[in-house]
């Protein structure tokens, strides 16, 4: 399966954020898209303004300040 990296430099959120309260449309879409891709067996990582690295429903969430992987099959930037 594909290694997919999504980078976002907006607000702080992660895959648990929708269960904690309101979330913007773009952020909700990122959570839903990445969970769906991971559910299909892809290796998915999000690099954004999240506070700490964690894995949620098969998606790896990483602080953008830690950098991006050098290689991926698909990069998505927001």
Beta strands, then each sheet from edge to edge (+ up, - down):
strand 1: 3-7
strand 2: 43-48
strand 3: 54-56
strand 4: 59-63
strand 5: 74-77
sheet 1: 3+ 4- 2- 1- 5-
end
